[in-house]
């Protein structure tokens, strides 16, 4: 039957795109998302082991049709070499966060303990603040941020997810 | 090795690409290129009057020839004036390469005189674009630009060339020009997947009510013979989109004409009721589908397209086949078995009899009559371009083209003003053909200044203005859907098109009576050196029918109120077949199995 199919369930997908390391590629990818009304949850870019090639990791949300279009439209860009859409558990996902949290003397040991449980590192100590570095899956960072919230998070910066397939498989 | 300037290298690359014409307009940032052009006499430069015209001419040239059209403009306003033309080419997948000048690389980003970010602006409306940073990169980038424009799903490519890059001098050997370059990240698929093709053949075999829905992709890939053969062998009738006109001879009994908003009622009925829709190089535009959940709702869909992103973009597809239309159809024809005409064919023919495409033959000069006459007088051989509006839809309905690349129109973007400059590009490519631009009084005035270009290059294009002194299509919508509140559609105030033509050095004629249409056209066709503007003064109030209101389904299709009377008066010579004749046609197909 023709006509648009029922909107399926929304999933979060992690898409990695290997692209030529040319100026303007990021603008092309970001522009594509904006123009076609796709929502990006995060986008992380950096060069790979080959300086000619960059790797973009894009986290997007949508039903299967939306995700299929995202993948196809990305592939259509001339400078995109390869697009891989990782569904749950087929890839290792990591994100880095820097969290500047209020650290009154009475709270300091508690915060340090919590950071330790999450394998976070305090990388700067101010008179009234800690700056904590944390890596992990987005859920772990979300959970840690929730725990820090009562102390007062002054600033938080997150890199967005980067991902890589498990095992011998490569993008 | 000899020293070459960037501008010289650029022109040498264009020469090696076989570029015959550059449509352009000079300015500061492209002066080195224009200076080099002075010595490149084998590439003919066409000096336009506005950069938009240059883009449409390159586009018209590309649509008519299948080659890559080229235009050259300066930075800033030169580049921005191209935008409408580039977007037009992008929406209809037309291969053009646009060369824009840019300020010196050291000035980029400093809001220099006549600087705009041509790359940023054109990104959403090009297949790809380049900012040249070094003179050394010119050959590679030009080669890639042409290659990308013409391969895969064709489209416009923009190359932005800073002044210092075209001025720069380097040692270069022109024999090193990398024609047909290899771009690792760009590998279009041409051959269809064999399993999928077999599946499609099986689906065709099993279908009870199949229809072919053929789009611009079939024209682009030159698949007329394959489409026709598939239709003849299987007795599956063919409806084409606006862009697909000519993918089968529209005078062929298997042609149902255009479908969609202003398509024929019988094509729309056929698509609505089919159980297998074979979409060939067509992209399910909303002007075709109308209300999506009602479109071909009983049908299984086979979708053949070179662009994987088109498959499943708008409608669900049961059998996707990614590949070049011509190549895929050739493969498909190996598996498709002959199939007799069936009750379904008879049903469609009955719809054709019940809901013909007609207008009153009452001796009045209706717009449809003018187009019918253009078709008759040119014996259906003219290359037709159009503007956008009612006249465009009437032209699509009544000018039954025989071959691909014969009907040149702005489909996707709907660009008013496209017709005349496009006709110039077409006539330059085919100096001996009759080129007719069917235009509207509104559309014509959008790019009227290019008439000068046609006069200067002695191009005998015929511009048939269907003059209803109104923005007719908007007027029609206001009449039908906006309670006849005619807001700002009155074009009573227009120049005298005859005097306007004469002031440009063209020939102007005005026709107000039906009997004068043919003589005027014959006189226009006898001109071989001058453009002719014919102002056909037609009634203001007429609407294009059939019409399916935007976003609605075929159940809301509006037909002429006087269809009943008109149907009785349908003549049987040529344009419409009597039912008896149709049955005769059907019988032929049943008795003579289509050729193998």
Interface residues (C-beta under 8 A of the other chain):
Chain A: X1 X2 X3 X4 X5 X19 X20 X23 X24 X27 X28 X31 X35 X65 X68 X69 X72 X73 X75 X76 X78 X79 X80 X81
Chain B: X119 X120 X123 X124 X127 X128 X131 X148 X183 X184 X185 X186 X277 X292 X293 X294 X295 X296 X297 X298 X299 X300 X301 X307 X308 X309 X311 X312 X313 X314 X315 X316
